[in-house]
Amino acid sequence: MLPLARIATEIGIVLSGANALYAPIALRRDAELEAREEDLVLIYDERLKNYYMLGVLRWVTRYEPFLRRASHNVYIEHPEALNTDIVMPFTNALVEIYAGICDGSSLCGGRQDIDSNIYAPTPSSKVYKLSDASPLTKYLAISKAVHVGVHKYSRWRLPLDVHWVPYHIGVFGATGTGKSRLVLKLVEELSKAGFSLIVFDHSGVDYVPAAQKLGWEVVDANEIVIPPLVFAQTIAELMGLSSSSTLRDYVDLATVCYDKLRRGEANNPNTCFQQVFGITQSRGNRSQKRYEKWDKQLFRDVLTTVARRFGARDHTVYKLSVLLDYYVPDYVFETMNRRNVEPRELVERALRKHVVVVDLSSERNVEVKRAIVASIASSVWNIVYKHLEPINLGLVVDEAQNYACEHCGNAARELETIAREGRKWGYFIMVASQRIARDIRPGIRGNLGTVFFSRLQSRNDLQELAGYLDLGRVTEASLAMLSRREFYVAGLMNPLRRPLLLRVDEVTLQ
């Protein structure tokens, strides 16, 4: 049997009306100040030998039989007449039962494990508050676990099952809740567990300084090569062209043509290059040197030539030139010349070194940042389809509202593809954001198997989470009591599946 005398304190009894999910309890008078919401408790029913019900204390409520809300009395007008001898307060609470613990009980075939509870506790069953829940770990059937924190009150270092990591992770909380510290701890633990991770640091201040101290490689976003079509999509979005616009086709084709010209492959016999072949042929070998680098003015020449050869009218060509000149900054082309790290090469570095942090702060335009995320996400699939085996790699997207929203283009589409199809290949995402309901696409947030959440910015966010995760009786009031670095963990990695409150560990930076 569990050593209740050593690890727990008796605090009350079960009242009438209990079922397999919830048990109303009355607290002993000497335990009223010791019982707190989110305490882990055990219910022991004498009829169920060697079987315990594990739950969380919620809705701790103080009552007084005379001072009722629905009636008025003389003490309200004369509170000085009240004293501790007159009032008779008592405290009730609700235990949300999370699981049943079999400790060799005949009810579960003599097993020793934790499973779903199917029994309603008998009224008068004793309730114990766990002060040390660490003995519960031996009942969990987890082959490999990571740890990011302890239960706030019982100090239980909750093991998180790494088997469910490929089912994607979400970290949500308002500004100042400690999201970046939690993500940093998760990255550190998952890398030790054998996973490889690519961390996209949106601001360059949350993970880059820590990465340098932890010995992780940092790659500047300006060094990463963008595929021509991704670059074309970036240019088109900066120009304000919709995906259905014919003008966007001109931009796509011109970008591909320019890339061929830059690499000296303009003589390849395909329709697109035949349209601009006159440019290269008339200028001879000098033209190849001229197109060695990306240049905005030269790109405009190629764009207008492609548009004319494909039947664009003069006013359409003029419109393309104006949009390019006024809405696409010169540095977008200049940074293309500094890019020498192929997305696939960066992925291979991550697979070798386990953690690579991409510093996106050097990119001033969010469309370029999204293009980098999209190109790296896409390149991982090339490796997966080549080897057809699990890759055990995750993309950690900081400030995910900038990359996973409805209007975030290719980046959001690539992340949604990973969320829908990546789990069978060990290819997963970890998204961190302040908001849920409006900032993360439904196809992404609906596929997050594990969610860490703290205080949220909107009650709609909690309702959104409750739509696809079992949040039990966690309410906005529960979140309001949380301090910095305190997060609920719910979902697949949590062996109990339902929300448990963790105090996240500090990351030791050497």
Secondary structure, 3 states (H helix, E strand, C coil): CCCHHHHEEEEEEECCCCCCCEEEEEECHHHCCCCCCCCEEEEECCCCCCEEEEEEEEEEEEECCCCCCCCCCHHHHCHHHCCCCCCCCEEEEEEEEEEEEEECCHHHCCCEEEECCCCCCCCCCEEEEECCCHHHHHHCCCCCEECCEEECCCCCCCCEEHHHHHHCEEEECCCCCCHHHHHHHHHHHHHHCCCEEEEEECCCCCCHHHHHHHCCEEEEHHHECCCHHHHHHHHHHHHCCCCCCHHHHHHHHHHHHHHHHHCCCCCCCCHHHHHHHHHHHHHCHHHHHHCCCCCHHHHHHHHHHHHHHCCCCHHHHHHHHHHHHHHCCHHHHHHHCCCCECHHHHHHHHHHHCEEEEEHHHCCCHHHHHHHHHHHHHHHHHHHHHHCCCCCEEEEECCHHHCCCCCCHHHHHHHHHHHHHHHHHCEEEEEEECCCCCCCCHHHHCCCCEEEECCCCCHHHHHHHHCCCCCCCCCHHHHHCCCCCEEEEEECCCCCCCCEEEEECCCCCC
